[in-house]
Amino acid sequence: MLDRLSDFIVRVMDLPLGWLLRLPSDVQLFIVAIGSALILAVVRKFTSNQDLLRRCRADQTRQKALLREAKARKDGDAVKRHRATLGMIAIKQFRQEGGPMLASLLPIVLLATWAFHRLEFHPPAAGEPVEFTASFPISAVGKITHIAPVEGVAAPDGWLREIVAVTDHGPAHGEATWRVSAAASPAPHVLRVRYGGQTYEHPLQAGAPTYEPAVKTHDERLTATEVKLRPVKLFGVVPGLPALFFPPWLVAYLLIVIPSVPLIKRVLRIC
């Protein structure tokens, strides 16, 4: 259900944003990140009491100055009074955050869903070799699996593979690996892995501005298949944060959005 909803959102968002996919990946990231920052800033302008927030900011600046003066003359009562006033100002400011947050939620969710499916990897070029893997339980090690030959897809090293043990990353499991390349086509090619009398399908798109999902889960006999796509890295260097499950594109996105929001607010005079 969630997959179908996500796919629907991506298809709808392709209508206004699909043109971005023909631009270089760095440009895509900057446009999407600046667009997100602009949404956050502009929505705030129309969903918060800007006059109140400006007065709060002015009062805050004045109270901080008075607090410094009170500390300099060691007036404990005045220090407590100014701190209490600053606390009340902060509460008023916080109450203005709910509206912008709720109003920004839908456009940001739509944009984020689209970006997660369109900006994480470089789409394979027509004829570009990519690694395709199938993962199995460790009990499958030593058995044979194969990909059914498909028109438009080449496997220079053959279609048949013995499942080998993998123990150097994650839980021990079996794995079969192929090197494949695909010709450009209007619809994705379908890689069909045969194992244990069953067929497991994985789509592979090449020569298009989009890519199919890199990972697909299956069942207990063949747990997952994956096309090893090249991750998008800003300027080719910004890394991901695997411990936080942040891919490189998301790290770059946040590095652009976080400083852009206050900058846009300052330029547009938004509190």
Buried (B, 14 or more C-beta within 10 A) or exposed (E): EEEEEBEEBBEEBBEEBBEBBEEEBBEBBBBBBBBBBBBBBBBBBEBBBBEBBEBBEEBBEEBEEBBEEBEEEEEEEBBEBBEEBBEEBEEBBEEBEEBBBEBBEEBBEBBBBBBBBBBBBBBBBEEBEBEBBBBBBBEBBEBEBBBEEBEEBEBEEEBEBEBEBBEEEEEEBBBBBBBBBBEEBEEBBEBBBBBEEEEBEBBBBBBBBBBBBBEBEBEEBBBBBBBBBEBBBBEEEBEBEEEEEBBBBBBBBBBBBEEBBEEBBEEEEBB
